[in-house]
Amino acid sequence: MVNRAIKRLRLGGLIVYIKLVFISITVLFLLLLTACSVTKTITVTPQDSSQVPQESSVIGQGNHHQVVIEALTFVPLEIYIKLGDTVTWVNEDTNIHTVTSWHHFQDEDYVTHTYIGETWDSGDIKPGQSFSRTFNQLGTHEYVSLPLYLWEEVMHGAVGVVVVVE
């Protein structure tokens, strides 16, 4: 009789512990989800002219450039284009992707700010489909594919970059 009571107490304690772990994981997931959905206005600032790449490093000179989406990344991951040029992203992956603006920085108080989709969002790009955008503002434009696959893309450096120069 006493052994049964002890076993019930242990089992009850284990169930409470499991519930607390589940609640903690749920809260962390919701905080991460909330952080992903923060949307604020951002301003892309032009680069210092001393940082503009040499003419030979501007990929696909002209007015149209292509980026391929494959294996949870963008190829090329970073391109340099001229003001007014158009970039077309082609989904050659087996999954649906997006091309969504991404701005991420840490302020002077070490607070991290992440803005997703404020500047542009392609919507779903199914395999074999494409999305084009013309860049009419100088500066560095970062982007990701949504969903972020639990931050896999960002953690593995799959943040695409379009650098617009004169």
C-alpha positions in Angstrom: 0.0 0.0 0.0 2.8 2.4 0.9 4.8 1.4 -2.2 1.8 2.2 -4.4 1.4 5.7 -2.8 5.1 6.4 -3.3 4.9 5.3 -7.0 1.9 7.5 -7.5 3.8 10.5 -6.0 6.8 9.8 -8.2 4.6 9.4 -11.3 2.7 12.6 -10.4 5.9 14.5 -10.0 7.2 13.2 -13.4 4.0 14.3 -15.1 4.3 17.8 -13.6 7.9 17.9 -14.7 6.9 16.9 -18.3 4.1 19.5 -18.4 6.5 22.2 -17.2 9.1 21.2 -19.9 6.3 21.2 -22.6 5.1 24.7 -21.5 8.7 26.0 -21.5 9.3 24.8 -25.0 6.0 26.2 -26.2 6.8 29.6 -24.7 10.2 29.6 -26.3 8.7 28.7 -29.7 6.1 31.5 -29.4 8.8 34.0 -28.5 10.8 32.9 -31.5 7.8 33.1 -33.7 6.9 36.6 -32.4 10.5 37.8 -33.0 10.2 36.6 -36.6 7.0 38.5 -37.2 8.2 41.9 -36.1 7.8 44.4 -38.9 9.1 48.0 -38.8 10.1 50.5 -41.4 13.8 50.4 -42.3 16.0 52.6 -44.4 18.7 51.2 -46.5 21.7 53.5 -46.5 24.0 53.9 -49.5 27.4 52.4 -49.2 30.5 54.6 -48.9 31.9 55.0 -52.4 35.2 53.6 -51.1 33.5 50.2 -50.6 32.1 50.0 -54.2 33.5 47.0 -55.9 35.7 47.3 -59.0 33.8 47.1 -62.3 35.1 43.6 -62.9 33.4 42.2 -59.8 29.9 43.4 -60.9 28.2 40.1 -61.9 26.2 40.0 -65.1 26.6 43.6 -66.1 23.6 44.9 -67.9 20.1 45.3 -66.6 19.0 41.7 -65.8 20.5 39.2 -63.3 19.5 35.8 -62.2 19.7 34.0 -58.8 18.9 30.3 -58.5 17.1 29.0 -55.4 18.3 25.5 -54.6 19.1 23.3 -51.6 17.9 26.0 -49.1 20.2 28.6 -50.4 20.7 31.2 -53.2 23.2 30.8 -56.0 25.0 33.2 -56.1 24.6 34.2 -52.4 25.8 37.7 -53.1 25.6 39.8 -56.3 26.5 43.3 -57.2 24.2 45.1 -59.6 23.8 48.6 -60.9 21.0 51.1 -59.9 17.8 50.3 -61.9 18.8 46.7 -62.7 16.4 43.8 -62.2 17.1 40.5 -60.4 15.1 37.4 -61.2 15.1 34.5 -58.7 14.3 31.1 -60.2 13.2 28.3 -57.9 15.0 25.1 -58.9 14.4 23.4 -55.6 11.7 20.9 -54.9 10.1 23.1 -52.1 8.1 26.3 -52.3 10.3 29.3 -51.4 9.9 33.1 -51.1 12.3 36.0 -51.6 11.7 38.2 -48.6 13.6 41.2 -47.5 15.6 40.8 -44.3 17.2 43.4 -42.1 19.1 42.3 -39.0 21.3 44.4 -36.7 22.3 44.9 -33.1 22.0 48.4 -31.6 24.3 50.1 -29.2 22.5 48.5 -26.3 23.2 45.0 -27.8 19.5 44.6 -28.6 19.0 42.5 -31.7 16.5 43.8 -34.3 15.1 41.7 -37.1 12.8 43.1 -39.8 11.4 40.6 -42.2 9.3 41.4 -45.3 9.1 45.2 -44.7 10.7 46.1 -48.0 9.5 43.3 -50.3 8.1 39.8 -50.3 7.6 37.7 -53.4 4.9 35.4 -51.9 5.2 31.7 -52.7 7.5 30.8 -55.6 6.7 27.2 -56.5 9.3 24.9 -58.1 10.0 26.0 -61.7 8.5 29.5 -61.1 10.4 32.8 -60.7 10.1 36.3 -59.2 11.7 39.5 -60.4 12.4 42.8 -58.6 14.0 46.0 -59.9 16.3 47.8 -57.5 16.0 51.6 -57.5 17.8 52.3 -54.3 21.6 52.2 -53.7 22.8 50.0 -50.8 22.9 46.5 -49.5 19.6 44.6 -49.7 19.5 41.3 -47.7 16.8 38.6 -48.2 15.8 35.2 -47.0 13.4 32.4 -48.0 10.4 31.9 -45.8 9.6 29.9 -43.8 13.0 30.0 -42.2 13.0 26.3 -41.6 13.6 26.9 -37.9 16.4 29.4 -38.6 18.4 26.7 -40.5 19.0 29.0 -43.5 20.1 32.0 -41.4 22.3 29.9 -39.1 24.0 28.3 -42.2 24.5 31.7 -43.9 21.8 31.4 -46.5 21.0 35.1 -46.3 21.1 36.4 -49.9 22.6 39.9 -50.6 22.0 42.3 -53.5 24.5 45.2 -53.5 23.3 48.0 -55.7 26.0 50.4 -56.9 26.1 53.3 -59.3 
